[in-house]
Amino acid sequence: MGRTARSSGAEPRRVWRRPARAEQVSDLRRQVGEFVTASGLLSPSRVDDLKLALSEALTNALVHGYRGGGEGELVVSVSAEDRVEMTIEDAGVGMTPHPDSPGLRMGLALIAMLGDSLDVRPLHPSGTEIRVVFDPSG
């Protein structure tokens, strides 16, 4: 089980900005996982849950927000103080209907199951923000 106190000297917040390309997903997943692991807040299985939720959110941004090829950026920010809060932002077309979308349409449901809370909101002028919270006791 993860500790409930942060390691002394560890930074409590980190932001990653990457081009909206599929090859960025695995690198972001690894870097965010390392950051959260270093915080000591979550157990290894909860870090795995967080990394899976991140992969789903980033894939949603690429497939739906940027429709598999738009220009833009993926922004991931993580705060790890008393709990882990992860925010994924894109500047894509937002959550608009996409009837020919690939996949099973279960990404957000899976993210909600993995985290302790989920908030999805539109960004202006375009894009989507997904915020997922992971409590150490979760």
C-alpha positions as CSV (number, residue, x, y, z in Angstrom):
1,M,0.0,0.0,0.0
2,G,1.2,3.5,-0.7
3,R,2.3,5.9,2.0
4,T,0.1,8.9,2.9
5,A,2.9,11.3,3.3
6,R,5.0,12.8,0.5
7,S,8.7,12.1,0.3
8,S,10.6,15.1,1.6
9,G,12.0,17.3,-1.2
10,A,9.8,15.8,-3.9
11,E,8.1,18.3,-6.2
12,P,4.3,18.2,-5.6
13,R,3.2,19.2,-9.1
14,R,4.4,18.5,-12.6
15,V,3.2,19.5,-16.1
16,W,4.0,17.7,-19.4
17,R,3.3,19.3,-22.8
18,R,3.6,17.1,-25.9
19,P,2.5,17.2,-29.6
20,A,-0.8,15.4,-30.1
21,R,0.7,12.2,-31.6
22,A,0.1,8.6,-30.7
23,E,3.7,7.9,-30.0
24,Q,3.6,10.3,-27.1
25,V,1.1,8.2,-25.1
26,S,3.5,5.5,-23.9
27,D,6.2,8.1,-22.9
28,L,3.7,10.2,-21.0
29,R,2.3,7.1,-19.3
30,R,5.9,6.1,-18.2
31,Q,6.9,9.6,-17.0
32,V,3.6,10.3,-15.1
33,G,3.8,6.8,-13.5
34,E,7.4,7.5,-12.3
35,F,6.3,10.8,-10.9
36,V,3.4,9.4,-9.0
37,T,5.4,6.4,-7.8
38,A,8.0,8.8,-6.4
39,S,5.3,10.6,-4.5
40,G,4.7,7.5,-2.4
41,L,1.0,8.3,-2.3
42,L,-0.4,5.4,-4.2
43,S,0.1,1.7,-4.1
44,P,1.7,0.1,-7.2
45,S,-1.7,-1.3,-8.3
46,R,-3.3,2.2,-8.0
47,V,-0.4,3.7,-10.0
48,D,-1.2,1.1,-12.7
49,D,-4.9,2.2,-12.5
50,L,-3.7,5.8,-13.0
51,K,-1.5,4.9,-15.9
52,L,-4.4,3.1,-17.6
53,A,-6.8,6.0,-17.0
54,L,-4.1,8.3,-18.5
55,S,-3.7,6.1,-21.6
56,E,-7.5,6.1,-22.1
57,A,-7.8,9.9,-21.7
58,L,-4.9,10.5,-24.1
59,T,-6.3,8.1,-26.7
60,N,-9.7,9.8,-26.4
61,A,-8.0,13.1,-27.1
62,L,-6.2,11.8,-30.2
63,V,-9.1,9.7,-31.6
64,H,-12.0,12.1,-30.8
65,G,-10.6,15.5,-30.1
66,Y,-8.0,15.6,-32.8
67,R,-9.9,13.0,-34.9
68,G,-6.7,11.0,-35.4
69,G,-4.5,13.6,-37.0
70,G,-5.3,17.2,-36.0
71,E,-2.6,19.6,-35.1
72,G,-2.4,20.4,-31.4
73,E,-1.0,19.6,-28.0
74,L,-1.6,17.2,-25.2
75,V,-1.2,18.7,-21.7
76,V,-1.0,16.5,-18.6
77,S,-0.7,18.0,-15.2
78,V,-0.4,16.0,-12.0
79,S,-0.6,17.2,-8.4
80,A,0.5,14.8,-5.7
81,E,0.1,16.2,-2.3
82,D,-2.6,14.6,0.0
83,R,-4.1,12.8,-3.1
84,V,-3.2,12.6,-6.8
85,E,-5.1,14.8,-9.2
86,M,-4.4,14.3,-12.8
87,T,-5.7,16.6,-15.6
88,I,-5.5,15.9,-19.3
89,E,-6.2,18.7,-21.7
90,D,-6.5,19.0,-25.5
91,A,-7.4,21.8,-27.9
92,G,-9.3,19.5,-30.3
93,V,-12.9,19.7,-31.5
94,G,-14.3,18.8,-28.1
95,M,-16.9,16.2,-27.3
96,T,-18.9,16.4,-30.5
97,P,-20.8,13.4,-32.0
98,H,-18.5,11.2,-34.0
99,P,-20.7,8.3,-35.3
100,D,-17.9,6.5,-37.2
101,S,-15.6,6.5,-34.2
102,P,-13.5,3.5,-33.6
103,G,-13.5,1.7,-30.3
104,L,-16.1,0.5,-27.9
105,R,-17.1,3.9,-26.5
106,M,-16.1,2.9,-23.0
107,G,-13.1,5.1,-22.4
108,L,-14.7,7.6,-20.0
109,A,-16.6,4.8,-18.2
110,L,-13.3,3.0,-17.6
111,I,-11.6,6.1,-16.4
112,A,-14.4,6.7,-14.0
113,M,-14.1,3.2,-12.6
114,L,-10.4,3.5,-12.2
115,G,-10.3,6.8,-10.4
116,D,-12.1,8.0,-7.3
117,S,-13.7,11.0,-9.1
118,L,-14.0,12.1,-12.7
119,D,-14.8,15.5,-14.1
120,V,-15.0,16.3,-17.8
121,R,-15.6,19.8,-19.1
122,P,-15.3,21.7,-22.4
123,L,-12.5,24.2,-22.8
124,H,-13.0,27.4,-24.7
125,P,-12.6,28.2,-27.6
126,S,-12.1,24.4,-28.2
127,G,-10.9,21.3,-26.5
128,T,-11.7,19.1,-23.5
129,E,-10.3,18.8,-19.9
130,I,-10.5,15.5,-18.1
131,R,-9.7,15.6,-14.3
132,V,-9.3,12.4,-12.4
133,V,-8.6,12.1,-8.7
134,F,-7.0,9.1,-7.0
135,D,-7.2,9.0,-3.2
136,P,-4.4,7.1,-1.4
137,S,-7.0,5.0,0.5
138,G,-9.0,4.3,-2.7
